């Protein structure tokens, strides 16, 4: 299983917790050169003031447990 697939699976595991707060998360891409995961937060999470905590304390930490070299998780507004 490659890094991108590991990240996608982990996001799917965490999705129900984000859904409980009225939001959702969509995997956009993993930049293996920059070591950045790009996601899109929607619903209540798209405008949440705690978005940074969700991305960098929660999601980044969880991803780094399985893919050590990930440096950042970035929300994109498409």
Steps between C-alpha positions, in 0.01 A plus 500: 500500500647838401501814716206659322283192554596490868402867537169448317413203722582696813282792389214253443551366855485853643208620285227385747649717775499804272145415388387504865584872510300569184795506263675279252846454354612412151849387401634714214861388454829414665808687382781250559768760420377768743357237740167684522152346513229710337141456617174689466291557811131550432182560696542642848877436484551728201451816706591371845735709713662178624586383149873541569477274804311236302758503223826544687440352840254225413536394140872571459582310817291202390656495153853530637440189708486303173686721250784657701630744238176700454573858606165674463130463426350786299133578440430616145201702395392374159 
